[in-house]
Amino acid sequence: MRAFAMAFLVVTAGSPVFADSIVASINSPYALGGTVTAIDLTSVAVGPSPVINTAAYSVAFTPGTDPDTGVVQGSLAGKYAAPIMGNGSPWPGKYFSTGTAGNSITISFTTAQTGLAFLWGSVDTYNGVTVSFNDGAVTYTGSQVAAAAAILPNGGQGPGGSAYVAINSTPGFTFNNVTFASTNYALELPMSRRRRQSFKFLDGA
């Protein structure tokens, strides 16, 4: 299995950053400025396509009928694998998984964002993150992330297979929607919190 995993996720607004810039590291998460709000998975049950709607954001699972797409925990051979943190340990809490090839997960924010940071697990060539900026959508691939983090985009599920990523935009360029997709099993997206123009998933463990 080649899994696309995302653990630590942060989005930010109002920070001085660069348009269409992407950085990645296997060691530690990136800090983004802004006021933090939370995408909280602690009260979300593990299972397919849960309904997640809050005043700050909503989460849509496409197509929404796949039993392997939704909120998961731990790893399941051939389906999904917990992202590896900078200390070499697997992500312990709940996270999102795209499931079957061609599925996607879209997070929509009520407030415009300017930056995104997250832990991308099992980086592979067929994983991608599309950020819908106010001047058009940009897709960042697993190959780009692997090159930035100096790792191989081969879906490695151990240390060196996941990467902390930051995607930024210049002042004046914002986004309200981020889509995580994979053309093969799977994309995993654990913890995140969000700032007032920044977010990150909470642990959910």
C-alpha positions as CSV (number, residue, x, y, z in Angstrom):
1,M,0.0,0.0,0.0
2,R,1.2,3.5,-0.8
3,A,-0.6,5.9,1.6
4,F,-1.0,9.6,1.6
5,A,-1.1,10.6,5.3
6,M,-1.6,14.0,6.9
7,A,-1.2,14.5,10.6
8,F,-0.2,17.9,12.0
9,L,-2.1,20.4,9.9
10,V,-2.1,24.2,10.3
11,V,-3.5,27.0,8.2
12,T,-2.9,30.6,8.7
13,A,-4.1,34.0,7.6
14,G,-2.4,37.4,7.8
15,S,1.2,36.2,8.0
16,P,3.9,37.6,5.7
17,V,4.6,34.6,3.4
18,F,5.4,33.8,-0.2
19,A,3.0,32.9,-3.0
20,D,3.0,29.3,-4.1
21,S,6.0,28.4,-1.9
22,I,6.4,25.0,-0.4
23,V,8.9,23.7,2.1
24,A,9.2,20.2,3.7
25,S,11.2,18.5,6.4
26,I,11.1,15.0,8.1
27,N,12.1,16.4,11.5
28,S,9.7,19.0,12.9
29,P,6.5,20.9,12.1
30,Y,6.6,24.5,10.7
31,A,5.2,27.4,12.7
32,L,2.8,29.8,10.9
33,G,1.5,33.0,12.3
34,G,-2.1,33.8,13.1
35,T,-4.8,33.1,15.7
36,V,-5.5,29.4,16.2
37,T,-8.9,27.8,15.9
38,A,-9.3,24.0,16.1
39,I,-10.4,21.2,13.7
40,D,-11.2,18.8,16.5
41,L,-11.5,15.1,15.9
42,T,-11.8,14.1,19.5
43,S,-15.5,13.9,19.5
44,V,-15.8,12.5,15.9
45,A,-16.4,8.8,15.8
46,V,-14.1,6.5,13.8
47,G,-16.0,5.4,10.7
48,P,-16.9,6.3,7.1
49,S,-17.7,9.8,5.9
50,P,-18.8,11.4,9.2
51,V,-20.8,14.7,9.1
52,I,-18.4,17.5,10.2
53,N,-19.8,21.0,10.1
54,T,-18.8,23.8,12.5
55,A,-19.0,27.6,12.5
56,A,-15.4,27.8,11.4
57,Y,-15.1,24.9,8.8
58,S,-16.8,21.9,7.2
59,V,-15.4,18.7,5.8
60,A,-16.7,16.9,2.7
61,F,-15.8,13.3,1.7
62,T,-16.1,12.5,-2.0
63,P,-17.9,10.4,-3.1
64,G,-19.1,9.9,0.4
65,T,-20.1,6.3,0.0
66,D,-16.8,4.5,0.4
67,P,-16.5,2.6,3.7
68,D,-12.8,3.2,3.7
69,T,-13.1,7.0,3.5
70,G,-13.5,8.9,6.7
71,V,-12.0,9.1,10.2
72,V,-9.6,6.2,11.1
73,Q,-7.1,5.4,13.8
74,G,-4.0,3.2,13.8
75,S,-3.1,1.3,10.6
76,L,-4.8,-1.3,8.4
77,A,-2.8,-3.2,5.9
78,G,-3.6,-2.3,2.3
79,K,-5.9,0.5,3.4
80,Y,-4.2,3.2,5.4
81,A,-1.1,3.8,7.6
82,A,-0.6,6.2,10.5
83,P,1.8,9.0,9.5
84,I,5.2,9.0,11.1
85,M,6.1,11.9,13.4
86,G,9.5,13.6,13.7
87,N,10.4,11.4,16.7
88,G,10.0,8.2,14.5
89,S,6.7,7.2,16.2
90,P,3.4,6.6,14.3
91,W,0.6,9.2,14.8
92,P,-1.4,7.9,17.9
93,G,-4.7,9.7,17.4
94,K,-7.5,9.8,14.9
95,Y,-7.1,11.1,11.3
96,F,-8.7,11.3,7.9
97,S,-8.3,8.7,5.2
98,T,-9.3,9.1,1.6
99,G,-9.7,5.4,1.2
100,T,-10.1,4.0,-2.4
101,A,-8.3,5.4,-5.4
102,G,-9.9,8.6,-6.7
103,N,-11.5,9.7,-3.5
104,S,-10.9,13.1,-1.9
105,I,-11.4,15.1,1.3
106,T,-12.2,18.8,1.1
107,I,-11.9,21.2,4.1
108,S,-13.8,24.5,3.6
109,F,-13.2,27.5,5.9
110,T,-15.6,30.3,6.6
111,T,-12.7,32.7,7.0
112,A,-10.1,33.2,4.2
113,Q,-6.7,31.6,4.9
114,T,-3.2,32.4,3.8
115,G,-1.1,29.4,4.8
116,L,-1.2,25.7,5.4
117,A,1.1,23.3,7.4
118,F,0.7,19.6,8.0
119,L,2.4,16.3,8.4
120,W,2.1,14.4,5.1
121,G,2.4,10.6,5.7
122,S,3.6,7.9,3.3
123,V,4.5,10.5,0.6
124,D,3.9,9.1,-2.9
125,T,3.8,10.4,-6.4
126,Y,0.0,10.0,-6.8
127,N,-0.9,12.0,-3.6
128,G,-1.8,15.7,-4.0
129,V,-3.1,18.7,-2.2
130,T,-5.0,21.4,-4.1
131,V,-5.3,24.8,-2.6
132,S,-8.0,27.0,-4.1
133,F,-6.5,30.5,-4.0
134,N,-8.6,33.6,-4.8
135,D,-6.7,33.8,-8.1
136,G,-7.0,30.1,-9.0
137,A,-6.3,26.6,-7.8
138,V,-2.7,25.2,-7.3
139,T,-2.0,21.5,-6.8
140,Y,1.1,20.4,-4.9
141,T,2.2,16.8,-5.5
142,G,3.9,14.1,-3.5
143,S,6.9,14.4,-5.8
144,Q,7.3,18.1,-5.0
145,V,7.1,17.4,-1.3
146,A,9.5,14.5,-1.5
147,A,12.0,16.7,-3.4
148,A,11.7,19.5,-0.8
149,A,12.2,17.0,2.1
150,A,15.0,15.1,0.4
151,I,13.1,11.7,0.6
152,L,11.8,9.3,-2.0
153,P,8.1,9.5,-3.0
154,N,7.5,5.8,-2.7
155,G,4.9,5.6,0.0
156,G,7.3,4.6,2.8
157,Q,5.5,3.9,6.0
158,G,8.4,4.1,8.4
159,P,10.8,6.9,9.4
160,G,11.7,9.0,6.3
161,G,8.4,8.3,4.6
162,S,6.4,11.2,6.1
163,A,7.2,14.9,5.9
164,Y,6.1,18.1,7.7
165,V,5.0,20.5,4.9
166,A,4.2,24.2,4.8
167,I,2.5,25.9,1.8
168,N,2.2,29.7,1.9
169,S,0.8,32.6,-0.1
170,T,1.7,36.3,-0.3
171,P,-0.5,39.0,1.3
172,G,-3.6,39.5,-0.8
173,F,-3.7,35.9,-1.9
174,T,-6.1,33.8,0.2
175,F,-8.0,30.5,0.1
176,N,-11.1,29.0,1.7
177,N,-10.9,25.4,0.4
178,V,-8.2,22.7,0.5
179,T,-8.6,19.3,-1.1
180,F,-6.5,16.2,-0.3
181,A,-6.7,13.5,-2.9
182,S,-5.0,10.3,-4.0
183,T,-5.3,8.1,-7.1
184,N,-4.5,5.0,-5.1
185,Y,-4.9,3.9,-1.4
186,A,-4.8,6.3,0.4
187,L,-4.5,9.8,1.9
188,E,-4.3,10.0,5.7
189,L,-4.8,13.3,7.5
190,P,-4.6,13.2,11.3
191,M,-4.3,16.1,13.7
192,S,-4.9,19.6,12.8
193,R,-5.5,23.0,14.2
194,R,-6.6,26.2,12.6
195,R,-5.8,29.8,13.2
196,R,-7.8,32.7,12.2
197,Q,-6.3,32.2,8.9
198,S,-4.6,29.2,10.2
199,F,-5.6,25.7,11.3
200,K,-4.3,22.4,12.6
201,F,-6.0,19.1,13.5
202,L,-6.3,18.3,17.2
203,D,-4.9,15.0,18.3
204,G,-8.1,13.1,18.7
205,A,-6.3,10.3,20.6
